[in-house]
Amino acid sequence: SETTEGPYYIDADKIRRDITEDKEGIPLTLSLKVIDSETCKPIANAAVDIWHCDALGIYSGYESLSTGGGGAPTDAPTDAPSGTPSGTPTGEPPSGAPSGGTGGGVHEEPTDDERYLRGTWRTDKHGQVTFRTIFPGWYRGRTVHIHTKVHVDGEWTDAGYEGGHTCHTGQFFFDEESVLASAELEPYVSNTAERTTLDEDTIYDGSGVTGGLLRLRYREDDIGKGVHASITVGVDPEATNDGS
């Protein structure tokens, strides 16, 4: 499904498949296949972005705005901003509850130079791309998720990916069983933020794979050994879906 971009997107400035950097967490291999939603043919040479928070709910580039749980800045708000309804929001809750309460799909300018858990890579001739990262954590107001964008019709250069347009903006989700298993391990167990379940989330639409629910493989007795997540993403390459 197409979803909001959220406030913490940073345009493709890290062309890499391994986005982990020095972040601790359960190893996660994310395998995506991008296809034309009408013909089901693979889309090669697309630029795929992914970004997500760390185990404590902090986004790189926005550490001072992310409240997280266990690693929050001392000046971060701990409740809804003044004037904001305390009930269920109608749009996407703030990705880390930025001070100022813009939330939703309103883009925030980066506040620092960190870029962990962000990256862009190119689909191969089969439309496939694989990233190495960590299992995301959570923060107040959102279930565990990964953001993604797919760009087409651009050009790959020595500097990265230029031009083209964004044909898909979405989010990937994790089933409750896997999240509960991750929450028993460090550093996730140190995340004290109130957790929103998959069913409570205002972005996930409950439609399973169509809504971005990942297929997961891991040892049920030891999720800490690593998780493999996969999904096929059907896009309309002629459309523009920038998540705004």
C-alpha positions in Angstrom: 0.0 0.0 0.0 1.0 3.6 -0.5 1.6 5.4 2.8 2.8 8.7 4.1 6.5 9.4 3.9 6.8 10.5 7.5 8.9 13.5 8.7 12.3 11.8 8.8 13.2 11.0 5.2 16.6 12.0 3.9 17.1 11.8 0.1 19.5 9.1 -1.2 22.8 10.2 0.1 24.1 6.7 1.3 24.4 4.3 -1.6 24.9 1.0 0.2 23.4 -2.3 1.0 24.6 -2.7 4.6 23.1 0.2 6.6 23.9 -1.1 10.1 27.0 1.0 10.9 27.7 0.4 14.6 24.1 0.0 15.7 23.5 -3.0 18.0 20.5 -5.2 17.5 19.2 -8.5 16.0 20.7 -8.9 12.5 18.1 -8.4 9.8 18.4 -9.3 6.1 15.7 -7.5 4.1 15.1 -9.0 0.6 12.8 -7.0 -1.7 11.5 -7.8 -5.2 10.1 -4.8 -7.1 7.7 -5.6 -9.9 5.3 -3.8 -12.2 1.9 -4.1 -10.5 0.1 -4.5 -13.8 2.4 -6.8 -15.8 4.2 -8.4 -12.8 7.4 -8.0 -14.7 10.5 -7.2 -12.6 11.7 -3.6 -12.5 15.5 -3.4 -12.9 17.7 -0.5 -12.1 15.2 1.1 -9.7 16.6 2.9 -6.7 15.2 1.6 -3.4 15.5 3.6 -0.2 14.9 2.1 3.3 15.2 3.9 6.6 14.1 3.1 10.2 14.8 3.8 13.8 17.3 1.9 16.0 16.5 -0.5 18.8 15.6 2.4 21.2 13.4 4.2 18.7 15.9 6.9 17.6 16.2 8.0 13.9 19.6 9.1 12.6 19.7 12.6 11.4 17.0 13.5 13.9 18.5 12.3 17.2 17.4 15.5 19.0 13.8 15.1 17.8 13.4 11.4 18.5 12.0 10.6 21.9 12.6 6.8 21.6 12.6 4.8 24.8 15.8 4.6 26.9 17.9 6.9 24.8 15.7 10.0 24.7 17.2 13.5 24.9 16.4 15.3 28.1 14.6 18.1 26.3 12.3 15.8 24.3 8.6 15.9 25.0 7.2 13.0 26.9 3.6 13.6 26.0 1.6 15.0 23.2 2.5 18.6 22.2 0.3 21.3 23.6 -2.9 21.7 21.6 -2.7 18.2 20.1 -5.6 15.9 20.8 -4.8 13.0 23.1 -7.0 10.6 21.3 -6.2 8.4 18.3 -4.6 10.5 15.6 -6.1 10.6 12.1 -2.8 10.7 10.3 0.6 9.2 10.9 1.8 9.9 14.5 5.1 11.7 14.7 8.1 9.4 13.9 9.7 9.9 17.2 7.4 12.7 18.4 9.4 15.7 17.1 9.3 18.8 19.2 7.0 21.3 17.6 4.5 18.5 16.9 4.5 18.6 13.1 4.2 14.8 12.8 2.2 13.3 9.9 3.8 13.6 6.5 5.4 17.0 7.1 9.1 16.8 6.4 11.5 17.8 9.1 15.0 19.1 8.2 17.8 16.9 9.6 19.3 18.1 12.9 22.6 16.1 12.9 25.0 14.4 10.5 24.3 10.8 11.6 23.0 8.5 8.8 22.9 5.0 10.4 20.0 2.7 9.4 19.5 4.5 6.1 20.5 3.5 2.6 19.7 3.2 -1.1 20.5 0.4 -3.5 19.8 -0.7 -7.0 17.5 -3.5 -8.1 19.1 -6.2 -10.3 17.7 -7.6 -13.6 15.2 -9.7 -11.5 13.9 -6.6 -9.7 15.6 -7.8 -6.5 17.5 -5.9 -3.9 18.8 -7.0 -0.4 19.7 -4.9 2.6 21.5 -5.8 5.8 20.4 -3.9 8.9 19.0 -4.6 12.4 15.5 -5.5 13.6 13.9 -2.0 14.3 12.8 -1.0 17.7 9.7 1.1 18.5 8.6 4.5 19.9 5.4 5.9 21.3 2.6 6.0 18.7 3.9 3.6 16.1 4.2 -0.1 15.7 7.6 -1.5 14.5 8.2 -0.6 10.9 10.6 0.2 8.1 10.1 3.0 5.6 10.7 2.6 1.9 10.7 4.5 -1.4 11.1 3.2 -5.0 12.5 5.6 -7.6 12.4 4.9 -11.4 13.5 6.5 -14.7 16.6 8.1 -13.1 20.2 7.6 -13.9 22.9 5.8 -11.9 26.1 7.8 -11.9 29.4 7.7 -9.9 27.8 10.1 -7.5 24.7 7.9 -7.0 21.2 8.1 -8.4 19.9 11.2 -10.2 16.6 12.3 -11.7 13.6 10.1 -12.2 10.6 10.1 -10.0 9.2 8.3 -6.9 6.7 5.7 -7.9 6.2 4.2 -4.5 6.3 5.3 -0.8 5.4 2.7 1.7 6.2 1.0 5.0 7.0 -2.6 6.0 5.7 -4.2 9.2 6.5 -7.1 11.5 4.1 -9.6 13.1 3.6 -9.3 16.9 5.2 -12.7 17.6 8.5 -11.5 16.2 8.4 -8.2 18.0 7.6 -9.8 21.4 10.5 -12.2 20.9 12.9 -9.3 20.0 11.7 -7.3 23.1 13.2 -9.9 25.4 16.8 -9.3 24.1 19.2 -6.4 24.6 19.2 -3.7 23.5 15.5 -3.9 22.9 14.7 -4.8 26.5 16.1 -1.4 27.5 13.5 0.4 25.4 10.9 1.7 27.9 8.7 3.5 25.3 5.0 2.4 25.3 4.7 0.0 22.4 1.9 0.3 19.8 0.8 -3.2 18.6 0.3 -4.0 14.9 -3.5 -4.0 15.3 -3.3 -0.6 17.1 -1.2 1.1 14.4 -2.8 3.9 12.4 -0.8 3.3 9.3 -0.9 -0.5 8.9 -4.3 -1.3 7.3 -4.6 -4.9 8.5 -4.4 -6.4 5.0 -1.4 -8.6 5.5 1.2 -8.6 2.7 -0.8 -6.1 0.7 -0.4 -3.7 3.6 3.3 -4.3 3.9 3.5 -7.2 6.3 6.8 -8.9 5.9 7.4 -12.6 5.6 9.9 -13.5 8.4 12.2 -16.5 8.9 14.1 -17.0 12.1 14.9 -19.6 14.7 11.9 -19.5 17.0 14.0 -20.5 20.0 16.7 -17.9 19.3 15.6 -14.9 17.2 18.9 -13.2 18.2 20.7 -15.3 15.6 19.1 -13.2 12.9 16.0 -12.6 10.9 15.4 -12.9 7.2 12.5 -10.7 6.0 11.1 -10.6 2.4 8.3 -9.1 0.4 7.3 -8.4 -3.2 6.5 -4.8 -3.9 4.1 -4.1 -6.8 4.5 -0.5 -8.1 3.1 1.5 -11.0 6.2 2.9 -12.7 4.2 5.5 -14.5 2.7 7.0 -11.3 4.2 9.4 -8.8 3.7 8.5 -5.2 6.0 10.6 -3.0 4.1 10.1 0.2 3.3 13.8 0.7 
